[in-house]
Amino acid sequence: MLSTLGLLSKHKGAVAVAVVANTASMLFGFDTGVAGSVVALKSFSGPFKFSTNAVKAADVSSNIVALLNAGAFFGAVAPAIGSKFIGRRLMMTIAAFFLLLGGILQTAAQPPALAMIYGGRVISGFGVGMVSNLTPVYVAETAPKELRGFLMSLFELFLVCGGLLAYWTTYGCSVHLKPTNAQWRVPLSIQIVLAAIVFGGSFLICESPRWLAKQNRWEDATTSLCYLRGLSAEDPELKTELAEIHAQIEEEIRTTAGRSIKEIFQRRNFTRLMWGVFVAFMSIWCGQTAMLYYAPSVFKQIGFTGQNPALFASGMFTVIKVVVTILFLALGIQQFKRKHLFSVGSFWMAVMLFALGAILKTHPPVTGQATNNTPSGRAMMATIYLYIIFYSMSWGPLIWVYLGEIFPTRIRDYCMAIATMVVWFFNFVVSKWTPKILLHIGWKTWMIFATMNAVAFIVVFFLPETKGLSLEEMDILFRVVDESTRRQDIEQHVGVATEKVSTPTTPDTKEYPVAKE
């Protein structure tokens, strides 16, 4: 723990980038959590006229949630196209603009028309998709390898904090505000505040040195890396990292003859992509998406039918996620291998969901009560909370760590876009159909998700381990280049002069403070 704090103090620049970029992931978490909780408010469902028909309510709530994912599906590809020309930092600014506009539209909606809600969700979704692609890559490219897992796991911490903020804000409004339009507008307006913070913060951080290096802007890359590492341009540690970046890019150019998107289909790179797609796919089909988006509905299914009891139980769900994620960051991510955490999480999530489905089948809740205080009701709540504990110490934070680190620099944008589009496509599928599935097949829903976790538990044993490797060392892990060749390339480039830029004028090449030796 003390060593981690020392590294954080040393790499203040990288921490600053991670905090600003991950604030966007808080908005990501807020947007995904707020819809399910706001839809559960009678002050929302009544004026928008879907409170009395269960089928219509399921349809409207699934639309509100799913439209965010539809927008995110297309937003996920934007960084792959735009980052090549304008960089990571400006793409973050653009994403914040979409999130700001979407939040304004949703907050200003006038019942009974849902058009502004739907439109705002799509626009916010586009920004969320951009953030889900951009933030892991941005943080991975700016973080030192000793802290990369920790700083990238902040993505999940900020995300679950966003969900916590969404549920407890809605619960507080449900308890303390009268059931008017203000009761649902206040939670939705938080999006505007968070988006404004991301928008302003994007002007205060530096550009990714690896992106600058890809553009052959080596002086700017050196300046940026000096700021991120708190070192001078002459420091041997900084020269070595620059040499690794240089060696990797030259190796990729040499082996691919200048190709770009076609490189994805080279055997070794395609293997990396398939592992990324697998992790993305399983992160949705493990069942957490259904629980997060429709937590109030899930708790109503197990017998907590009152508005406030369902929202309170959902709020506790997010509290557990935050606490476990913090403990994971402090005690787990730096100590344990990625595949071990994935496998342990998959096993116990499968156990909990099989148990939930079995109890729901054999001991269905009694209708007509606001809460379910029977032993079976408490047992079902316990399985849900235990499930989220195991998710939050494995798949929750690790998906974004793994996706952000396994792809090579030259095609990272494209591979990350494909993986995040997989996330958002199946997010759309699950979020669109979960209310209807819960309505029609009930307990069997959890048996489906449990089976998917059992499959993931088996496949994860073959997952390549990435803990402790630099981004450039991933090529060796996936056998794109052998270790001796890469070592020779690094030694060749260690001696390359790295002069500090004196007076750059553009935002991503400004003079950054450099630590004295």
Salt bridges, closest charged atoms under 4 A:
ASP59 OD1 - LYS432 NZ 3.70
ASP59 OD1 - LYS436 NZ 3.52
GLU141 OE2 - ARG88 NH2 2.78
GLU141 OE2 - ARG412 NH1 2.81
ASP220 OD2 - ARG217 NE 3.05
GLU234 OE1 - LYS239 NZ 3.37
GLU237 OE1 - LYS10 NZ 3.26
GLU241 OE2 - ARG210 NH2 3.49
GLU241 OE2 - ARG229 NH2 2.80
GLU250 OE2 - HIS246 ND1 3.54
GLU250 OE1 - HIS493 NE2 3.20
GLU251 OE1 - ARG254 NH2 2.33
GLU263 OE2 - ARG410 NH2 2.39
GLU405 OE1 - ARG148 NH2 2.95
GLU405 OE2 - ARG338 NE 3.17
ASP413 OD1 - ARG88 NH1 2.44
GLU472 OE2 - ARG210 NE 2.98
GLU473 OE2 - LYS145 NZ 3.93
ASP475 OD1 - ARG272 NH1 2.92
ASP475 OD2 - ARG486 NH2 3.34
GLU483 OE2 - ARG487 NH2 3.34
ASP489 OD2 - ARG254 NH2 3.30
ASP508 OD1 - ARG217 NH2 3.51
GLU511 OE2 - LYS500 NZ 2.73
